[in-house]
Amino acid sequence: MKTLSLRSAWRTLPLLLMALLPLQSGWALGPAPSPQPDYCELSGAVYVVQTAAFADYRVFVYDVEGLADMVIFKENAEFLAQAPGHWFFTDVQAFADFTIYLEQTESFADFGIAFTPFSTAAGCTRQ
């Protein structure tokens, strides 16, 4: 019968530990993604990013309000952007409540928006 020497046992220990690591709860799957809020509830300060990977939402801008999923009213101050569809566009990403990327292709967007000059028309158009 062959016995393991201390030196060979130490060589196999890292392999054994690496084999057991995926069994640690949640490590193999990674952290659970936090669910994004429904886009119909979005309000507040928004920052437009230049890269889609850094955005919370990818949106497509329609010219016609009837095609959009959400109608947006641009507020002049952040404290006025409290209702869904009322957005304040900020130049500083740290001050934003969420970020968007303006998609050029409609099929890549999470949802579509259109802008309105009337604050009462802002909101979600989905039934």
Buried (B, 14 or more C-beta within 10 A) or exposed (E): EEEEEEEEEEEEEEEEEEEEEEEEEEEEEEEEEEEEEEBBEBBBBBBBBEEBEEBBBBBBBBEEBEEBBBBBBBBEEBEEBEEBBBBBBBEEEEEBBBBBBBBEEEEEBBBBBBBBEEBEBBBBBEE
